């Protein structure tokens, strides 16, 4: 992954013939990759780290599915080890895979390009936010590997992770890793907001911004408002663990339920933080391969704004069976269901964008179509779970696991791959092998559906989450699910083969290798995009 | 290359299925039990058979909502299939360039909103039904511990006992691995039972899928739920909130018995059970002697 963008720009006769590189010498490896202030290089670093973290999180999920393949299995030796694995899988996939790929990776690469800005507003801050993320990743790995590991689940509910029930230092590492990832996201969010509000090229009004930029802008505001709440909650946990406070200790007058409120006040916007950039990517891919402008642009942009806003007032639907009052259940159910309407606007607008188009089934489009359909399924089960009365039956069981993997593992991840195949030529200058891209799509599509669809049945039958062993009656569908996971795991090998093919390719790509459907500014610059994107300020009509 | 890949997948599936078939012969130990047992079944695809009126209402609303959602998924999927078929590059060489249509944009806001209203009305009524724990016949306090449950019968002086999962090496014929316990909850059939749920240490989850009951067990807080079991038999549940290394080893077992058997059981239990025992027992605590001998429900 790390060989993107460099070298070629010196020979590129599109932009560099007269000016050279503005007198910047080509930076050496250390200067370029460790001290980078270039939004594309930092984007590449983010994507590379997301691939690495995705592999770690993926290996953990393979271990989990191997353990669950049969009841009474002993692949994972103890409940302690199991709990450490499920905790690390959740944290890594959310904070070090999905978010860095979509926001840090594609966001850094394409937001400045799409709005005609030379770089991010604060390039050094940008570098700092990446390295905070790396430090956070080291910490979360220490939280997995030291001693007993962190075993409270990614939701880190006290009292299980307080000093009494999780005495090891591993839990402190995991909590600090959230601080580091949080600071990273917060700095990134500030940077994106400053960039998008201040550095748009002349003529690029808010209502002309590409939808991916809108998505990142809304996401950045969600981060800005949600992360400090998580930081507060995590700080209180660390204080409870180490300095004798009792924010969440009933014996000292505290309340574990307070933590649940704080966590989900962050945690629910967090799910939109993961999915809104995915919406942005899908809009571009659908429009490009339908060769049609996006349908209902303003509706699409403001649907994201509404989703972001309402996303902040629905958090307690994660607490329907915890300590909230009956009337609160009613409110949080209704507020949650409201989100289905703007989400529906997006789904239907994508279909309307395809309607009347001239659709080409290139690999990015396959992932986008897969995203839309599977996201609809995940959204449908989300509506089911939003019913507080039904959540009393389904809360924390495998129906929920199936639901959120449909919107994340089959939603956000499909969008990441859609974006990857869509933009990899722009990032690397080389095409991906179309045939293998399709093999990757179909193996993943079959694998993840086989993994997660049967989990709906397990949940309906009453199988709780976070169980390393289960009653024998759940054996059948667990087995099918594990076979699906193996197929998904195998599809990752195809992905690495594709990476190998891309970075050993000698083929060069044109500026706009997708043709008439690709209309945003990144397609006006060479492939790979030069180290400094715009020599002259682009003007948008 | 493609062929190698196909073979590899085939082998994985075959090996896996073979292994699974070998296992399947020992599955479903509930089949032999003579009394009514409401436990999960292998390859089950839907909710448990309702063991309580509450679960019956959940089952009804689940079908109602899921039919609406299935219709939406089929509609959207069908629409996508049509669009992809009708407007693919081979069939439609020149793309259109429209970007607005006020009518459909209003329609796809109004219709989903109406569908939500259709869901919300029965859904809210279920929330209030589930919350209505007034006027119970009796109240049982269920306290979660790492890693067992403690049940205290508020109306029976001194009846306060612990309930451990039967470990795999102590299973008796008719026991269900990972669901059977040494001392189940015993309740009279057809009476409204209120549960007061709390915890002595970390969070636990008091989850009875076939009765539609679920609440967190939160230290320092008492949450309530209730059930009525119209049919004599055995029902199961599990801890459903991660609580440490043996989170999967603290199931819940409820026996609904006739009023006479319930009264008889109280006397046996009062005589035999360890009272107010807060000290963790080893998981292999001895099973009680013949506590169900002569009762309508046998293990």
Interface residues (C-beta under 8 A of the other chain):
Chain A: X69 X70 X71 X72 X78 X79 X80 X83 X151 X152 X153 X157 X159 X160 X165 X250 X251 X255 X256 X257 X290 X291 X292 X293 X294 X295 X296 X297 X299 X321 X322 X323 X326 X329 X330 X333 X334 X337 X338 X340 X341 X344 X345 X347 X348 X351 X352 X354 X355 X356 X357 X358 X359 X360 X361 X369 X372 X373 X376 X377 X380 X381 X383 X384 X387 X388 X389 X390 X392 X393 X395 X396 X397 X439 X457 X460 X461 X462 X463 X464 X465 X466 X467 X468 X469 X470 X471 X472 X473 X474 X475 X476 X477 X479 X482 X483 X486 X487 X490 X517
Chain B: X2 X5 X8 X9 X12 X13 X16 X19 X20 X23 X24 X26 X27 X28 X29 X30 X39 X40 X41 X42 X43 X44 X45 X46 X47 X48 X55 X57 X58 X61 X62 X65 X66 X69 X70 X72 X73 X76 X77 X79 X80 X83 X84 X87 X88 X89 X92 X93 X94 X95 X96 X97 X98 X99 X100 X101 X104 X105 X108 X109 X112 X113 X116 X119 X120 X123 X124 X126 X127 X128 X129 X130 X131 X146 X168 X176 X177 X178 X179 X201 X202 X203 X205 X207 X209 X210 X212 X213 X214 X215 X216 X218 X219 X220 X221 X223 X225 X237 X238 X239 X240 X241 X242 X243 X244 X245 X246 X247 X248 X249
